[in-house]
Amino acid sequence: MNLEHLRSLTKAASWLSSLDLPVRLIAIPEGGLQGFNDEVLDVDHATFARECAIDIPGEETDELGKLAQDNNAFVMAQAKARHPDWPDRFFNVGFIISPAGEVILQHYKVSPLFPVEHSVCPHDIYDWWVEKYGRTLDAFWPVVDTEIGRLGIMMANEGSYPENARALALNGAEVVYRASYPHPATGNDMFEIQSRARALDNNMYLIAPNMGTYYLHAEDDTPIDTFGGRSYVINYKGAIVGRQDYGAGSTYVAGVIDIEALRDHRARAQWDNWLKDVRTELYQMLYEQPIYPKNLYLDRAPMKHAEYREKVIEPQIKLMHDRGIWAKPDR
């Protein structure tokens, strides 16, 4: 049903947008295929992996491939998906499909929405991931070079950490997908501020489609708007070139991406093409001491909400206080 709905919405959005310029890139927000019911309802991880997660490539990406072919466009999307080497586990995977209908990039989300998102991320199985894929930018932040530019993915909470956008930029990204973000953060401008900053800091376009309404249970009659829209297309100077504030239903945002202008700015500017001036020797000191624990789920399933708070959030806050990074509140 979601795929049918996306097909209709894409047809309308692409037709109207193409009255200005041909549409070559379609971005479906995170949650557009499966929603976020596993997170809200604290669903058992292995059960969701077996019954609700998908395979990439698979039937769902085949259908999106037809969408790409019909529109002669690249499609960016996301799904909770299985990994062939990890039975009874699922990951949050962003992917890109070419106009030929083929999956040309998969990105495994490295910063889930703590504490509620149940998906495994590469840092949770860090030692295995590095042994399997290597310790490289491509292993964690892949970028694909296409006829419309170099494309990468940074989903939702990944955009809350400047390092993920910087990693993509250092790997060559020019157009980055950043979706979706929930209330109250969306309504309080966090989604916009973060997204514009990530685009400006790295002189790259950022596509930020957000969710509208969805049904928490299959039998529900009334949809819930927990995301609030506010979708954006943001250029390499942090300016919004496409904006859609409406979030109480299915809608779309459109904007122009000028890759040649971005490349010219990176090559010609003297000051605000920031990446050329990164002082790596200094910034390495920031990360010499580990903070968030790696390999949390090498030998166990991801925690449910209450256990995560007890075993991860509270010890992490104590760590920040014990190291003197944060001062404890007086009350």
TORMIBA-694913 format. One record per residue: chain; residue number from 1; x, y, z of N, C-alpha, C in turn; residue in one letter. Coordinates in steps of 0.02 Angstrom, whole numbers, always signed. Layout:
 cadena num    n.x    n.y    n.z   ca.x   ca.y   ca.z    c.x    c.y    c.z residuo
      A NUM      X      Y      Z      X      Y      Z      X      Y      Z       a
...
***
This chain:
 cadena num    n.x    n.y    n.z   ca.x   ca.y   ca.z    c.x    c.y    c.z residuo
      A   1    +42    -60     +0     +0     +0     +0    +43    +63     +0       m
      A   2    +97    +64    +41   +141   +122    +43   +174   +133    -25       n
      A   3   +194    +78    -57   +225    +84   -123   +177   +113   -175       l
      A   4   +114    +91   -172    +63   +118   -218    +53   +193   -205       e
      A   5    +51   +211   -141    +42   +281   -124   +101   +323   -148       h
      A   6   +162   +297   -139   +221   +333   -161   +222   +341   -237       l
      A   7   +197   +291   -272   +195   +296   -344   +149   +353   -367       r
      A   8    +91   +358   -335    +44   +412   -352    +72   +480   -334       s
      A   9   +101   +485   -274   +128   +548   -251   +186   +571   -295       l
      A  10   +229   +523   -314   +286   +539   -357   +264   +563   -426       t
      A  11   +212   +532   -452   +186   +552   -517   +164   +625   -516       k
      A  12   +126   +643   -465   +102   +712   -460   +160   +761   -448       a
      A  13   +205   +743   -402   +260   +788   -385   +307   +797   -444       a
      A  14   +324   +743   -479   +370   +747   -535   +340   +786   -593       s
      A  15   +275   +775   -606   +243   +810   -662   +242   +885   -650       w
      A  16   +222   +906   -590   +219   +977   -576   +288  +1009   -573       l
      A  17   +336   +973   -543   +404  +1001   -537   +437  +1006   -605       s
      A  18   +422   +960   -650   +454   +960   -716   +429  +1016   -761       s
      A  19   +378  +1052   -739   +357  +1112   -776   +412  +1165   -774       l
      A  20   +457  +1160   -725   +513  +1206   -719   +575  +1176   -751       d
      A  21   +598  +1120   -723   +657  +1084   -749   +644  +1010   -745       l
      A  22   +678   +969   -786   +670   +897   -781   +689   +871   -712       p
      A  23   +651   +825   -686   +665   +795   -620   +713   +737   -630       v
      A  24   +772   +740   -598   +821   +687   -604   +835   +653   -538       r
      A  25   +808   +679   -483   +821   +651   -417   +757   +652   -376       l
      A  26   +737   +594   -350   +678   +587   -308   +699   +560   -241       i
      A  27   +681   +594   -187   +700   +573   -119   +637   +556    -79       a
      A  28   +633   +495    -56   +576   +472    -15   +599   +474    +58       i
      A  29   +562   +506   +103   +585   +514   +172   +595   +448   +209       p
      A  30   +639   +449   +256   +648   +392   +301   +581   +377   +334       e
      A  31   +561   +314   +334   +496   +295   +360   +442   +290   +307       g
      A  32   +458   +312   +246   +408   +311   +193   +385   +242   +173       g
      A  33   +426   +191   +185   +406   +123   +169   +375    +86   +228       l
      A  34   +404    +93   +288   +384    +52   +345   +360    +91   +406       q
      A  35   +367   +157   +406   +350   +195   +465   +401   +184   +521       g
      A  36   +380   +200   +582   +425   +193   +639   +390   +157   +697       f
      A  37   +343   +112   +680   +304    +79   +731   +347    +36   +778       n
      A  38   +401     +7   +751   +443    -35   +793   +474     +5   +850       d
      A  39   +489    +69   +837   +519   +111   +888   +467   +133   +940       e
      A  40   +410   +158   +915   +359   +184   +960   +332   +129  +1006       v
      A  41   +323    +69   +978   +292    +14  +1016   +344    -29  +1050       l
      A  42   +409    -12  +1046   +462    -50  +1080   +459   -124  +1061       d
      A  43   +454   -136   +996   +445   -204   +969   +508   -246   +979       v
      A  44   +499   -310   +991   +556   -356   +997   +598   -355   +933       d
      A  45   +663   -348   +942   +707   -338   +884   +705   -398   +836       h
      A  46   +715   -457   +861   +718   -516   +818   +652   -528   +782       a
      A  47   +597   -515   +816   +531   -523   +784   +524   -476   +725       t
      A  48   +543   -413   +735   +538   -365   +681   +585   -384   +623       f
      A  49   +645   -407   +641   +692   -427   +589   +663   -482   +544       a
      A  50   +630   -531   +575   +603   -587   +537   +541   -568   +498       r
      A  51   +497   -528   +529   +430   -518   +501   +420   -452   +463       e
      A  52   +460   -402   +476   +447   -336   +448   +505   -306   +409       c
      A  53   +567   -323   +426   +625   -296   +389   +626   -325   +319       a
      A  54   +658   -290   +273   +661   -312   +204   +733   -330   +185       i
      A  55   +740   -356   +125   +806   -370    +96   +821   -317    +43       d
      A  56   +884   -297    +38   +906   -249    -12   +965   -278    -50       i
      A  57   +957   -290   -116   +897   -280   -156   +844   -332   -141       p
      A  58   +782   -317   -159   +726   -362   -147   +664   -336   -182       g
      A  59   +607   -363   -163   +544   -346   -196   +529   -271   -192       e
      A  60   +542   -242   -133   +525   -172   -124   +571   -127   -165       e
      A  61   +635   -142   -166   +680   -101   -206   +669   -112   -281       t
      A  62   +645   -171   -299   +626   -183   -369   +570   -136   -391       d
      A  63   +520   -127   -346   +465    -82   -361   +489     -9   -366       e
      A  64   +533    +10   -321   +561    +78   -324   +605    +85   -386       l
      A  65   +636    +30   -407   +674    +32   -469   +631    +47   -529       g
      A  66   +570    +21   -530   +523    +37   -584   +504   +111   -581       k
      A  67   +498   +138   -520   +484   +209   -512   +541   +250   -542       l
      A  68   +602   +229   -529   +660   +264   -556   +661   +261   -632       a
      A  69   +647   +202   -659   +646   +194   -732   +592   +235   -765       q
      A  70   +532   +235   -735   +476   +272   -764   +489   +347   -766       d
      A  71   +528   +371   -718   +541   +443   -713   +610   +463   -738       n
      A  72   +649   +414   -761   +719   +427   -781   +756   +467   -728       n
      A  73   +749   +445   -666   +776   +482   -609   +810   +435   -560       a
      A  74   +856   +463   -521   +885   +426   -465   +836   +430   -406       f
      A  75   +832   +377   -368   +787   +375   -310   +828   +363   -247       v
      A  76   +819   +406   -197   +849   +397   -131   +793   +377    -83       m
      A  77   +807   +326    -42   +755   +303     +4   +789   +267    +63       a
      A  78   +747   +239   +107   +772   +207   +168   +726   +150   +186       q
      A  79   +754   +100   +221   +714    +45   +247   +750    +12   +305       a
      A  80   +711    -17   +350   +739    -63   +400   +751   -129   +363       k
      A  81   +813   -151   +362   +831   -207   +318   +877   -256   +353       a
      A  82   +876   -317   +329   +919   -370   +355   +987   -367   +322       r
      A  83  +1037   -398   +355  +1103   -409   +326  +1113   -484   +320       h
      A  84  +1138   -508   +264  +1143   -581   +254  +1187   -617   +305       p
      A  85  +1232   -581   +337  +1277   -613   +386  +1251   -610   +457       d
      A  86  +1194   -576   +468  +1170   -566   +537  +1096   -587   +542       w
      A  87  +1083   -652   +551  +1014   -675   +559   +982   -646   +622       p
      A  88   +917   -633   +618   +879   -605   +674   +902   -535   +695       d
      A  89   +934   -500   +649   +954   -430   +662   +931   -388   +602       r
      A  90   +916   -325   +615   +902   -279   +560   +940   -214   +570       f
      A  91   +952   -181   +515   +989   -118   +514   +944    -65   +482       f
      A  92   +963     -2   +491   +928    +53   +457   +971    +71   +397       n
      A  93   +946    +59   +338   +986    +64   +277   +957   +117   +230       v
      A  94   +999   +165   +213   +982   +212   +159  +1011   +186    +94       g
      A  95   +975   +196    +40   +999   +168    -24   +981   +214    -81       f
      A  96  +1017   +205   -136  +1007   +245   -196   +997   +197   -254       i
      A  97   +947   +212   -295   +931   +172   -354   +942   +215   -416       i
      A  98   +974   +186   -467   +989   +222   -528   +928   +224   -574       s
      A  99   +928   +266   -626   +874   +266   -674   +865   +200   -711       p
      A 100   +916   +157   -708   +910    +91   -737   +875    +42   -690       a
      A 101   +859    +65   -629   +823    +23   -581   +868    -18   -536       g
      A 102   +933     -3   -534   +981    -42   -495  +1001     -6   -431       e
      A 103  +1009    -44   -376  +1035    -16   -314  +1109     -2   -323       v
      A 104  +1129    +61   -319  +1199    +79   -331  +1235   +102   -268       i
      A 105  +1200   +109   -213  +1232   +127   -149  +1188   +103    -92       l
      A 106  +1221    +77    -40  +1188    +63    +23  +1229    +93    +80       q
      A 107  +1194   +129   +124  +1227   +159   +182  +1192   +134   +245       h
      A 108  +1230   +104   +289  +1204    +80   +352  +1210   +135   +404       y
      A 109  +1153   +156   +430  +1150   +213   +476  +1198   +203   +535       k
      A 110  +1241   +253   +547  +1290   +246   +600  +1270   +281   +665       v
      A 111  +1217   +322   +663  +1194   +356   +724  +1118   +351   +728       s
      A 112  +1091   +294   +751  +1019   +288   +759   +992   +341   +808       p
      A 113   +926   +349   +808   +896   +396   +853   +894   +366   +923       l
      A 114   +945   +381   +961   +949   +357  +1030   +896   +393  +1071       f
      A 115   +862   +361  +1118   +870   +291  +1140   +819   +243  +1110       p
      A 116   +777   +266  +1062   +719   +226  +1045   +727   +182   +983       v
      A 117   +774   +199   +939   +780   +161   +877   +815    +95   +890       e
      A 118   +784    +41   +867   +809    -26   +883   +859    -54   +834       h
      A 119   +870    -21   +778   +914    -50   +728   +986    -53   +751       s
      A 120  +1021   -104   +726  +1093   -111   +738  +1129    -62   +692       v
      A 121  +1184    -33   +714  +1224     +9   +670  +1295    -17   +668       c
      A 122  +1335     +2   +618  +1403    -25   +612  +1446    -16   +675       p
      A 123  +1438    +39   +711  +1477    +49   +772  +1459     -1   +827       h
      A 124  +1397    -26   +824  +1375    -76   +874  +1409   -143   +864       d
      A 125  +1434   -155   +803  +1471   -217   +787  +1537   -197   +755       i
      A 126  +1569   -148   +783  +1625   -114   +752  +1682   -161   +731       y
      A 127  +1703   -204   +776  +1760   -248   +760  +1744   -293   +701       d
      A 128  +1683   -320   +700  +1663   -363   +643  +1659   -322   +580       w
      A 129  +1630   -262   +584  +1620   -220   +525  +1688   -202   +493       w
      A 130  +1736   -182   +534  +1801   -163   +508  +1837   -223   +476       v
      A 131  +1830   -281   +507  +1861   -341   +479  +1829   -358   +412       e
      A 132  +1763   -347   +406  +1726   -365   +345  +1736   -313   +290       k
      A 133  +1730   -248   +308  +1727   -196   +257  +1788   -149   +257       y
      A 134  +1828   -151   +310  +1885   -107   +315  +1870    -45   +356       g
      A 135  +1923     -9   +375  +1916    +52   +414  +1930   +112   +367       r
      A 136  +1879   +126   +325  +1885   +178   +275  +1822   +220   +274       t
      A 137  +1826   +277   +241  +1766   +318   +233  +1712   +280   +194       l
      A 138  +1733   +243   +143  +1683   +205   +103  +1648   +153   +145       d
      A 139  +1681   +126   +196  +1650    +74   +237  +1593   +101   +280       a
      A 140  +1596   +165   +297  +1546   +194   +342  +1505   +249   +310       f
      A 141  +1534   +286   +263  +1500   +343   +231  +1511   +339   +155       w
      A 142  +1482   +291   +121  +1495   +282    +49  +1464   +339     +8       p
      A 143  +1495   +353    -48  +1472   +403    -95  +1475   +371   -165       v
      A 144  +1425   +385   -206  +1424   +359   -274  +1426   +417   -324       v
      A 145  +1470   +411   -373  +1479   +462   -425  +1431   +448   -482       d
      A 146  +1385   +494   -497  +1334   +484   -548  +1335   +542   -598       t
      A 147  +1294   +536   -649  +1289   +588   -700  +1259   +652   -674       e
      A 148  +1226   +651   -616  +1196   +712   -587  +1236   +737   -527       i
      A 149  +1292   +705   -511  +1333   +726   -455  +1350   +668   -410       g
      A 150  +1390   +682   -360  +1411   +632   -311  +1362   +630   -253       r
      A 151  +1330   +573   -244  +1274   +567   -197  +1293   +527   -135       l
      A 152  +1269   +549    -77  +1280   +513    -15  +1218   +517    +29       g
      A 153  +1220   +481    +85  +1162   +476   +130  +1183   +488   +202       i
      A 154  +1141   +528   +237  +1151   +543   +308  +1081   +550   +338       m
      A 155  +1056   +498   +369   +986   +496   +388   +973   +525   +457       m
      A 156   +921   +565   +462   +890   +585   +525   +942   +606   +578       a
      A 157   +949   +565   +630   +992   +582   +686  +1066   +584   +667       n
      A 158  +1084   +554   +611  +1153   +561   +588  +1171   +634   +576       e
      A 159  +1121   +672   +554  +1133   +743   +542  +1139   +784   +605       g
      A 160  +1126   +754   +663  +1135   +788   +727  +1208   +793   +747       s
      A 161  +1251   +755   +713  +1322   +753   +728  +1360   +780   +668       y
      A 162  +1396   +836   +674  +1431   +866   +617  +1480   +818   +583       p
      A 163  +1505   +769   +620  +1556   +724   +592  +1530   +683   +534       e
      A 164  +1466   +664   +535  +1440   +623   +480  +1437   +662   +414       n
      A 165  +1416   +724   +417  +1416   +765   +357  +1487   +779   +333       a
      A 166  +1532   +791   +380  +1602   +804   +362  +1634   +743   +330       r
      A 167  +1618   +684   +356  +1645   +622   +327  +1621   +613   +256       a
      A 168  +1557   +627   +243  +1532   +622   +175  +1566   +673   +129       l
      A 169  +1575   +733   +154  +1608   +785   +114  +1680   +765    +98       a
      A 170  +1715   +739   +146  +1784   +718   +135  +1788   +658    +88       l
      A 171  +1732   +623    +82  +1730   +567    +35  +1703   +590    -34       n
      A 172  +1693   +655    -42  +1676   +682   -107  +1603   +699   -119       g
      A 173  +1560   +692    -68  +1488   +702    -79  +1472   +773   -100       a
      A 174  +1424   +779   -145  +1399   +844   -168  +1325   +854   -153       e
      A 175  +1287   +799   -153  +1216   +801   -138  +1203   +747    -86       v
      A 176  +1176   +766    -28  +1168   +719    +28  +1094   +718    +49       v
      A 177  +1069   +658    +59  +1001   +645    +82  +1001   +646   +158       y
      A 178   +957   +688   +188   +952   +690   +262   +877   +691   +281       r
      A 179   +850   +632   +297   +780   +626   +316   +774   +569   +366       a
      A 180   +724   +568   +409   +672   +615   +429   +686   +635   +501       s
      A 181   +649   +684   +528   +662   +708   +596   +595   +722   +629       y
      A 182   +585   +701   +693   +519   +706   +724   +509   +770   +765       p
      A 183   +446   +782   +781   +429   +831   +833   +455   +804   +900       h
      A 184   +470   +848   +949   +465   +921   +946   +524   +955   +913       p
      A 185   +574   +916   +892   +634   +947   +863   +619   +983   +798       a
      A 186   +574   +955   +757   +558   +987   +693   +524  +1054   +704       t
      A 187   +473  +1055   +746   +436  +1116   +757   +476  +1169   +793       g
      A 188   +529  +1149   +828   +571  +1197   +863   +635  +1214   +824       n
      A 189   +633  +1202   +759   +684  +1225   +712   +750  +1185   +713       d
      A 190   +754  +1133   +753   +817  +1095   +755   +833  +1063   +688       m
      A 191   +782  +1036   +655   +792  +1003   +590   +819  +1052   +538       f
      A 192   +790  +1111   +537   +812  +1162   +489   +882  +1187   +506       e
      A 193   +894  +1203   +569   +960  +1231   +589  +1015  +1181   +574       i
      A 194  +1005  +1118   +595  +1056  +1068   +583  +1068  +1058   +508       q
      A 195  +1014  +1052   +470  +1020  +1037   +399  +1055  +1093   +362       s
      A 196  +1037  +1155   +377  +1070  +1211   +343  +1143  +1217   +363       r
      A 197  +1157  +1203   +426  +1227  +1206   +449  +1269  +1152   +416       a
      A 198  +1243  +1091   +410  +1282  +1037   +379  +1296  +1053   +306       r
      A 199  +1246  +1082   +271  +1257  +1101   +201  +1309  +1157   +195       a
      A 200  +1304  +1207   +237  +1350  +1264   +234  +1420  +1244   +254       l
      A 201  +1427  +1206   +308  +1493  +1186   +333  +1533  +1149   +280       d
      A 202  +1498  +1112   +238  +1532  +1067   +192  +1522  +1085   +118       n
      A 203  +1489  +1143   +106  +1476  +1166    +38  +1446  +1110     -4       n
      A 204  +1390  +1083    +18  +1356  +1031    -20  +1281  +1042    -17       m
      A 205  +1246  +1015    -66  +1173  +1017    -65  +1147   +965    -16       y
      A 206  +1093   +982    +18  +1064   +936    +65   +989   +930    +51       l
      A 207   +967   +869    +39   +896   +854    +25   +866   +828    +90       i
      A 208   +817   +864   +117   +790   +847   +183   +714   +838   +180       a
      A 209   +690   +784   +150   +618   +771   +151   +597   +742   +218       p
      A 210   +543   +767   +245   +519   +742   +310   +452   +706   +302       n
      A 211   +436   +666   +351   +373   +629   +351   +314   +675   +367       m
      A 212   +256   +656   +341   +193   +687   +362   +159   +641   +412       g
      A 213    +98   +620   +397    +61   +577   +443    +70   +504   +426       t
      A 214    +60   +461   +476    +58   +389   +463    +16   +356   +518       y
      A 215     -3   +293   +507    -46   +257   +553     -3   +214   +599       y
      A 216    -13   +223   +665    +27   +185   +713     +8   +112   +712       l
      A 217    -57    +96   +707    -80    +27   +703   -119    +18   +638       h
      A 218   -118    -42   +611   -152    -56   +548   -227    -43   +552       a
      A 219   -256    -52   +611   -328    -44   +618   -349    +28   +635       e
      A 220   -301    +73   +642   -317   +142   +660   -355   +178   +603       d
      A 221   -402   +220   +623   -439   +260   +574   -409   +330   +564       d
      A 222   -372   +353   +614   -346   +421   +613   -270   +420   +610       t
      A 223   -240   +453   +561   -167   +455   +558   -139   +504   +609       p
      A 224    -74   +495   +625    -41   +536   +675    +15   +576   +640       i
      A 225    +21   +639   +657    +75   +680   +630   +127   +690   +685       d
      A 226   +177   +647   +686   +230   +653   +737   +293   +685   +708       t
      A 227   +291   +705   +644   +350   +733   +612   +341   +806   +593       f
      A 228   +283   +825   +567   +269   +895   +557   +296   +925   +493       g
      A 229   +315   +883   +445   +337   +911   +381   +400   +951   +387       g
      A 230   +399  +1013   +361   +457  +1057   +357   +513  +1024   +317       r
      A 231   +498  +1007   +256   +547   +977   +211   +584  +1032   +174       s
      A 232   +648  +1018   +159   +691  +1069   +129   +735  +1040    +73       y
      A 233   +752  +1084    +26   +810  +1075    -17   +856  +1134     -2       v
      A 234   +918  +1119    +17   +964  +1171    +42  +1027  +1171     -2       i
      A 235  +1050  +1230    -21  +1108  +1232    -66  +1174  +1234    -27       n
      A 236  +1228  +1240    -64  +1295  +1233    -36  +1316  +1294     +6       y
      A 237  +1275  +1346     +8  +1288  +1402    +52  +1239  +1404   +111       k
      A 238  +1202  +1350   +119  +1155  +1346   +175  +1089  +1380   +163       g
      A 239  +1077  +1404   +102  +1014  +1438    +86   +961  +1387    +65       a
      A 240   +900  +1398    +87   +844  +1355    +68   +821  +1372     -2       i
      A 241   +823  +1323    -47   +801  +1334   -117   +737  +1295   -132       v
      A 242   +712  +1259    -82   +648  +1225    -87   +623  +1214    -17       g
      A 243   +560  +1232     -4   +533  +1228    +64   +460  +1207    +62       r
      A 244   +442  +1161   +107   +372  +1140   +113   +357  +1133   +188       q
      A 245   +320  +1180   +215   +305  +1179   +287   +248  +1134   +305       d
      A 246   +204  +1119   +258   +144  +1080   +275   +162  +1008   +291       y
      A 247   +137   +982   +347   +154   +914   +366    +95   +871   +384       g
      A 248    +33   +895   +377    -25   +858   +401    -54   +811   +348       a
      A 249    -13   +788   +303    -34   +742   +251    +23   +729   +203       g
      A 250     +8   +700   +146    +60   +684    +97    +70   +744    +51       s
      A 251   +132   +766    +46   +148   +822     +3   +220   +814    -21       t
      A 252   +248   +866    -51   +316   +860    -77   +349   +928    -78       y
      A 253   +414   +927    -85   +454   +988    -93   +497   +980   -155       v
      A 254   +510  +1035   -190   +552  +1034   -249   +601  +1092   -247       a
      A 255   +659  +1082   -278   +709  +1134   -281   +761  +1118   -333       g
      A 256   +797  +1169   -355   +848  +1161   -407   +915  +1146   -375       v
      A 257   +950  +1096   -401  +1018  +1078   -380  +1064  +1095   -438       i
      A 258  +1110  +1142   -427  +1157  +1165   -478  +1226  +1140   -460       d
      A 259  +1243  +1081   -486  +1307  +1049   -469  +1366  +1091   -494       i
      A 260  +1360  +1120   -554  +1415  +1159   -581  +1429  +1221   -538       e
      A 261  +1376  +1252   -511  +1386  +1309   -466  +1422  +1287   -403       a
      A 262  +1403  +1230   -376  +1437  +1204   -316  +1511  +1191   -331       l
      A 263  +1526  +1159   -386  +1595  +1143   -403  +1636  +1206   -416       r
      A 264  +1604  +1255   -447  +1638  +1318   -459  +1654  +1353   -394       d
      A 265  +1606  +1353   -347  +1619  +1384   -282  +1676  +1350   -245       h
      A 266  +1675  +1284   -245  +1729  +1248   -211  +1797  +1264   -241       r
      A 267  +1799  +1273   -307  +1863  +1284   -341  +1885  +1357   -340       a
      A 268  +1838  +1404   -335  +1854  +1475   -345  +1857  +1515   -280       r
      A 269  +1817  +1497   -230  +1813  +1537   -169  +1879  +1537   -132       a
      A 270  +1892  +1590    -96  +1955  +1595    -57  +1944  +1582    +17       q
      A 271  +1882  +1595    +40  +1869  +1590   +112  +1818  +1537   +129       w
      A 272  +1757  +1544   +100  +1702  +1503   +124  +1694  +1437    +86       d
      A 273  +1748  +1410    +59  +1750  +1339    +38  +1791  +1303    +92       n
      A 274  +1760  +1294   +149  +1792  +1279   +213  +1835  +1216   +213       w
      A 275  +1816  +1166   +175  +1847  +1100   +183  +1922  +1101   +170       l
      A 276  +1945  +1146   +127  +2016  +1149   +110  +2059  +1171   +169       k
      A 277  +2027  +1199   +221  +2064  +1228   +277  +2059  +1187   +342       d
      A 278  +2034  +1126   +338  +2026  +1085   +398  +2094  +1068   +427       v
      A 279  +2107  +1086   +489  +2171  +1075   +522  +2169  +1008   +559       r
      A 280  +2181   +956   +521  +2169   +888   +546  +2211   +870   +607       t
      A 281  +2273   +894   +609  +2316   +876   +666  +2287   +901   +732       e
      A 282  +2256   +960   +730  +2226   +988   +791  +2162   +949   +810       l
      A 283  +2120   +937   +761  +2054   +909   +775  +2058   +836   +796       y
      A 284  +2112   +802   +779  +2119   +732   +799  +2118   +725   +875       q
      A 285  +2141   +777   +910  +2143   +775   +983  +2073   +767  +1013       m
      A 286  +2022   +792   +978  +1954   +789  +1004  +1931   +717  +1015       l
      A 287  +1959   +671   +977  +1931   +603   +976  +1980   +550  +1000       y
      A 288  +2031   +570  +1036  +2080   +521  +1060  +2051   +476  +1114       e
      A 289  +2006   +504  +1155  +1973   +463  +1207  +1904   +442  +1183       q
      A 290  +1889   +378  +1184  +1822   +356  +1162  +1768   +382  +1209       p
      A 291  +1709   +391  +1181  +1651   +414  +1221  +1596   +361  +1217       i
      A 292  +1561   +357  +1161  +1507   +307  +1156  +1537   +238  +1147       y
      A 293  +1513   +187  +1184  +1544   +121  +1182  +1532    +85  +1115       p
      A 294  +1584    +59  +1085  +1578    +20  +1024  +1559    -52  +1041       k
      A 295  +1539    -90   +991  +1526   -162   +996  +1471   -180  +1045       n
      A 296  +1423   -135  +1055  +1369   -148  +1103  +1330   -211  +1086       l
      A 297  +1322   -225  +1021  +1278   -280  +1001  +1314   -335   +962       y
      A 298  +1378   -342   +975  +1414   -398   +944  +1386   -465   +966       l
      A 299  +1366   -468  +1030  +1346   -533  +1059  +1276   -533  +1088       d
      A 300  +1235   -482  +1071  +1168   -480  +1098  +1124   -438  +1053       r
      A 301  +1058   -444  +1062  +1011   -403  +1024  +1009   -332  +1053       a
      A 302   +991   -282  +1013   +983   -214  +1039   +935   -211  +1097       p
      A 303   +948   -165  +1143   +909   -158  +1204   +842   -125  +1190       m
      A 304   +793   -140  +1232   +731   -103  +1231   +741    -37  +1269       k
      A 305   +690     +5  +1268   +698    +74  +1291   +723    +79  +1364       h
      A 306   +691    +44  +1410   +708    +51  +1481   +779    +26  +1495       a
      A 307   +797    -31  +1466   +864    -58  +1477   +917    -12  +1448       e
      A 308   +903    +16  +1390   +951    +61  +1358   +964   +122  +1403       y
      A 309   +911   +149  +1431   +919   +206  +1476   +964   +189  +1535       r
      A 310   +952   +129  +1564   +990   +108  +1624  +1063    +92  +1607       e
      A 311  +1074    +58  +1551  +1141    +31  +1538  +1183    +74  +1492       k
      A 312  +1151   +122  +1457  +1190   +164  +1411  +1183   +238  +1427       v
      A 313  +1123   +264  +1427  +1114   +336  +1436  +1142   +360  +1503       i
      A 314  +1121   +328  +1557  +1142   +350  +1623  +1218   +343  +1633       e
      A 315  +1249   +286  +1613  +1323   +282  +1618  +1358   +333  +1574       p
      A 316  +1330   +350  +1515  +1362   +399  +1471  +1360   +469  +1502       q
      A 317  +1305   +487  +1534  +1301   +552  +1568  +1351   +554  +1626       i
      A 318  +1356   +499  +1663  +1404   +495  +1717  +1476   +501  +1690       k
      A 319  +1489   +471  +1633  +1555   +477  +1603  +1573   +549  +1588       l
      A 320  +1526   +586  +1561  +1538   +657  +1545  +1551   +698  +1608       m
      A 321  +1514   +681  +1662  +1526   +716  +1726  +1593   +696  +1756       h
      A 322  +1608   +631  +1755  +1670   +606  +1786  +1732   +634  +1751       d
      A 323  +1728   +644  +1686  +1785   +671  +1649  +1790   +747  +1656       r
      A 324  +1741   +777  +1687  +1741   +850  +1696  +1722   +888  +1633       g
      A 325  +1694   +853  +1584  +1673   +886  +1522  +1610   +926  +1536       i
      A 326  +1564   +896  +1572  +1503   +930  +1593  +1505   +942  +1668       w
      A 327  +1477   +998  +1690  +1468  +1011  +1761  +1400   +985  +1783       a
      A 328  +1398   +954  +1842  +1335   +927  +1867  +1288   +984  +1886       k
      A 329  +1223   +976  +1874  +1175  +1027  +1895  +1168  +1029  +1971       p
      A 330  +1148  +1085  +1997  +1140  +1092  +2070  +1074  +1064  +2094       d
      A 331  +1027  +1050  +2049   +962  +1026  +2070   +942   +964  +2031       r
***
